[in-house]
Amino acid sequence: MPRAPLFTRALLRLYQDARSDPGFQDVDADLRLLQNKDLDLSIRLGAILAFDALLIGTAIQPMVASPGAPLALDAAQQPLQTLLTLVAIALLALSGLVTVIAITIGEEFSGDGLEARPDLLIQRLYAAYCTSIDKQRSLLTHSIRLTIVGLLLTALAFAIILTEKLLN
């Protein structure tokens, strides 16, 4: 049976109890380290999400450009470029989805049986942060790879479109 997440007020009370423990002195510094790692990942995730949105807007340009424009794409006459552009957009959208999934990962854990053991609260708090950070980092890595491939396909499609325009 899945455990219910610990409500913030209950977590705060348990954390305050744990702070009264003589061994707590290093816990605060450790917790700050984990919170800073989590904040750093959140900033990176936000940046890659914004970059994906920018690249999707860029990749769409050949399909919405007016006929005769330098990057205009005629799907019937240029199927390879159209396919490259669509695959690039799909990869960039998938990267954005992976990033949003990473952003929604939280540091939740159960408080069952922790009332009498503040040391276990600290241990579970560390474990929750570490698990969250590791999952977010893994998803960020996948998202970056998808973004790079989507960017390269977009650049390739643009290069092919412009080369054809210059040669004709």
C-alpha positions as a Markdown table, in Angstrom:
| # | Residue | x | y | z |
|---|---|---|---|---|
| 1 | Met | 0.0 | 0.0 | 0.0 |
| 2 | Pro | 1.5 | 3.4 | -1.0 |
| 3 | Arg | 2.3 | 5.7 | 1.8 |
| 4 | Ala | 0.7 | 9.1 | 2.0 |
| 5 | Pro | 3.0 | 12.1 | 1.5 |
| 6 | Leu | 3.9 | 14.0 | 4.6 |
| 7 | Phe | 2.1 | 17.4 | 4.8 |
| 8 | Thr | 4.3 | 20.4 | 5.0 |
| 9 | Arg | 3.2 | 21.4 | 8.5 |
| 10 | Ala | 3.9 | 17.9 | 9.9 |
| 11 | Leu | 7.2 | 17.9 | 8.1 |
| 12 | Leu | 8.2 | 21.2 | 9.6 |
| 13 | Arg | 7.3 | 20.0 | 13.1 |
| 14 | Leu | 9.4 | 16.8 | 12.7 |
| 15 | Tyr | 12.2 | 18.8 | 11.3 |
| 16 | Gln | 12.1 | 21.2 | 14.2 |
| 17 | Asp | 12.2 | 18.2 | 16.6 |
| 18 | Ala | 15.2 | 16.9 | 14.7 |
| 19 | Arg | 17.0 | 20.2 | 15.0 |
| 20 | Ser | 17.0 | 19.8 | 18.8 |
| 21 | Asp | 19.1 | 16.7 | 18.4 |
| 22 | Pro | 22.8 | 17.3 | 19.3 |
| 23 | Gly | 23.9 | 15.7 | 16.0 |
| 24 | Phe | 21.9 | 18.2 | 13.9 |
| 25 | Gln | 24.7 | 20.7 | 13.4 |
| 26 | Asp | 25.8 | 19.2 | 10.0 |
| 27 | Val | 22.3 | 18.4 | 8.8 |
| 28 | Asp | 21.5 | 22.0 | 8.0 |
| 29 | Ala | 24.6 | 22.4 | 5.8 |
| 30 | Asp | 23.9 | 19.1 | 4.1 |
| 31 | Leu | 20.3 | 20.0 | 3.5 |
| 32 | Arg | 21.4 | 23.4 | 2.0 |
| 33 | Leu | 23.7 | 21.6 | -0.4 |
| 34 | Leu | 20.9 | 19.4 | -1.6 |
| 35 | Gln | 18.5 | 22.3 | -1.9 |
| 36 | Asn | 21.1 | 24.3 | -3.9 |
| 37 | Lys | 21.6 | 21.3 | -6.2 |
| 38 | Asp | 17.8 | 21.1 | -6.7 |
| 39 | Leu | 17.6 | 24.8 | -7.4 |
| 40 | Asp | 20.5 | 24.6 | -9.9 |
| 41 | Leu | 18.6 | 21.8 | -11.7 |
| 42 | Ser | 15.4 | 23.7 | -11.7 |
| 43 | Ile | 17.1 | 26.7 | -13.4 |
| 44 | Arg | 18.7 | 24.4 | -16.0 |
| 45 | Leu | 15.3 | 22.7 | -16.7 |
| 46 | Gly | 13.6 | 26.0 | -17.1 |
| 47 | Ala | 16.4 | 27.1 | -19.5 |
| 48 | Ile | 16.1 | 24.0 | -21.7 |
| 49 | Leu | 12.3 | 24.3 | -21.8 |
| 50 | Ala | 12.5 | 27.9 | -23.0 |
| 51 | Phe | 15.2 | 26.9 | -25.5 |
| 52 | Asp | 13.0 | 24.1 | -26.8 |
| 53 | Ala | 10.1 | 26.5 | -27.3 |
| 54 | Leu | 12.4 | 28.9 | -29.2 |
| 55 | Leu | 13.7 | 26.2 | -31.4 |
| 56 | Ile | 10.2 | 24.9 | -32.2 |
| 57 | Gly | 9.2 | 28.4 | -33.3 |
| 58 | Thr | 12.3 | 28.5 | -35.5 |
| 59 | Ala | 11.7 | 25.0 | -37.0 |
| 60 | Ile | 8.2 | 25.9 | -37.9 |
| 61 | Gln | 9.3 | 28.9 | -40.0 |
| 62 | Pro | 9.8 | 27.1 | -43.3 |
| 63 | Met | 6.3 | 25.7 | -43.2 |
| 64 | Val | 4.6 | 29.0 | -42.5 |
| 65 | Ala | 6.8 | 31.3 | -44.6 |
| 66 | Ser | 5.2 | 33.0 | -47.6 |
| 67 | Pro | 5.9 | 31.3 | -51.0 |
| 68 | Gly | 9.0 | 32.8 | -52.4 |
| 69 | Ala | 10.6 | 33.6 | -49.0 |
| 70 | Pro | 14.2 | 32.4 | -48.6 |
| 71 | Leu | 13.2 | 29.6 | -46.2 |
| 72 | Ala | 9.8 | 28.9 | -47.7 |
| 73 | Leu | 9.0 | 25.1 | -47.9 |
| 74 | Asp | 6.8 | 23.5 | -50.4 |
| 75 | Ala | 5.8 | 20.1 | -48.9 |
| 76 | Ala | 4.8 | 18.6 | -52.2 |
| 77 | Gln | 8.0 | 19.6 | -54.0 |
| 78 | Gln | 10.4 | 19.2 | -51.0 |
| 79 | Pro | 9.4 | 16.0 | -49.1 |
| 80 | Leu | 12.8 | 15.4 | -47.6 |
| 81 | Gln | 13.1 | 18.9 | -46.1 |
| 82 | Thr | 9.5 | 18.6 | -44.9 |
| 83 | Leu | 10.2 | 15.3 | -43.2 |
| 84 | Leu | 13.4 | 16.6 | -41.6 |
| 85 | Thr | 11.5 | 19.7 | -40.3 |
| 86 | Leu | 8.7 | 17.6 | -38.9 |
| 87 | Val | 11.0 | 15.1 | -37.2 |
| 88 | Ala | 13.0 | 18.1 | -35.7 |
| 89 | Ile | 9.8 | 19.6 | -34.4 |
| 90 | Ala | 8.7 | 16.2 | -32.9 |
| 91 | Leu | 12.1 | 15.8 | -31.2 |
| 92 | Leu | 12.0 | 19.3 | -29.8 |
| 93 | Ala | 8.4 | 18.8 | -28.5 |
| 94 | Leu | 9.5 | 15.5 | -26.9 |
| 95 | Ser | 12.4 | 17.2 | -25.3 |
| 96 | Gly | 10.0 | 19.8 | -23.8 |
| 97 | Leu | 7.7 | 17.0 | -22.5 |
| 98 | Val | 10.6 | 15.2 | -20.9 |
| 99 | Thr | 11.7 | 18.5 | -19.3 |
| 100 | Val | 8.2 | 19.2 | -17.9 |
| 101 | Ile | 8.1 | 15.7 | -16.5 |
| 102 | Ala | 11.5 | 16.4 | -14.8 |
| 103 | Ile | 10.2 | 19.7 | -13.4 |
| 104 | Thr | 7.2 | 18.0 | -11.8 |
| 105 | Ile | 9.3 | 15.6 | -9.8 |
| 106 | Gly | 9.1 | 16.5 | -6.1 |
| 107 | Glu | 10.8 | 15.5 | -2.9 |
| 108 | Glu | 7.9 | 13.7 | -1.3 |
| 109 | Phe | 8.2 | 10.9 | 1.3 |
| 110 | Ser | 6.1 | 9.3 | 4.0 |
| 111 | Gly | 6.2 | 10.3 | 7.6 |
| 112 | Asp | 4.9 | 7.0 | 8.9 |
| 113 | Gly | 6.8 | 6.1 | 12.1 |
| 114 | Leu | 9.0 | 9.2 | 12.2 |
| 115 | Glu | 7.3 | 10.9 | 15.2 |
| 116 | Ala | 9.7 | 9.3 | 17.7 |
| 117 | Arg | 12.8 | 9.1 | 15.4 |
| 118 | Pro | 13.9 | 12.5 | 14.1 |
| 119 | Asp | 17.1 | 10.9 | 12.8 |
| 120 | Leu | 15.0 | 8.8 | 10.4 |
| 121 | Leu | 13.3 | 12.0 | 9.3 |
| 122 | Ile | 16.6 | 13.4 | 8.3 |
| 123 | Gln | 17.6 | 10.2 | 6.5 |
| 124 | Arg | 14.4 | 10.1 | 4.6 |
| 125 | Leu | 14.7 | 13.8 | 3.7 |
| 126 | Tyr | 18.1 | 13.2 | 2.3 |
| 127 | Ala | 17.0 | 10.2 | 0.4 |
| 128 | Ala | 14.0 | 12.1 | -1.1 |
| 129 | Tyr | 16.2 | 15.0 | -2.2 |
| 130 | Cys | 18.9 | 12.6 | -3.7 |
| 131 | Thr | 16.3 | 10.5 | -5.5 |
| 132 | Ser | 14.6 | 13.6 | -6.9 |
| 133 | Ile | 17.8 | 15.2 | -8.0 |
| 134 | Asp | 19.1 | 12.0 | -9.6 |
| 135 | Lys | 15.8 | 11.6 | -11.6 |
| 136 | Gln | 15.8 | 15.2 | -12.7 |
| 137 | Arg | 19.4 | 15.1 | -13.8 |
| 138 | Ser | 18.8 | 11.9 | -15.8 |
| 139 | Leu | 15.7 | 13.4 | -17.5 |
| 140 | Leu | 17.6 | 16.7 | -18.2 |
| 141 | Thr | 20.4 | 14.7 | -19.9 |
| 142 | His | 17.8 | 13.0 | -22.1 |
| 143 | Ser | 16.1 | 16.3 | -22.9 |
| 144 | Ile | 19.4 | 18.0 | -23.8 |
| 145 | Arg | 20.2 | 15.1 | -26.2 |
| 146 | Leu | 16.8 | 15.4 | -27.9 |
| 147 | Thr | 17.2 | 19.1 | -28.2 |
| 148 | Ile | 20.6 | 18.8 | -29.8 |
| 149 | Val | 19.4 | 16.3 | -32.4 |
| 150 | Gly | 16.3 | 18.4 | -33.1 |
| 151 | Leu | 18.5 | 21.5 | -33.5 |
| 152 | Leu | 20.9 | 19.6 | -35.9 |
| 153 | Leu | 18.0 | 18.4 | -38.0 |
| 154 | Thr | 16.5 | 21.9 | -38.1 |
| 155 | Ala | 19.9 | 23.3 | -39.2 |
| 156 | Leu | 20.2 | 20.5 | -41.8 |
| 157 | Ala | 16.8 | 21.2 | -43.2 |
| 158 | Phe | 17.5 | 24.9 | -43.4 |
| 159 | Ala | 20.8 | 24.3 | -45.1 |
| 160 | Ile | 19.2 | 22.0 | -47.7 |
| 161 | Ile | 16.3 | 24.5 | -48.4 |
| 162 | Leu | 18.7 | 27.5 | -48.8 |
| 163 | Thr | 21.2 | 25.5 | -50.9 |
| 164 | Glu | 18.3 | 24.5 | -53.3 |
| 165 | Lys | 17.2 | 28.1 | -53.5 |
| 166 | Leu | 20.7 | 29.3 | -54.3 |
| 167 | Leu | 21.3 | 26.7 | -56.9 |
| 168 | Asn | 18.0 | 27.3 | -58.7 |
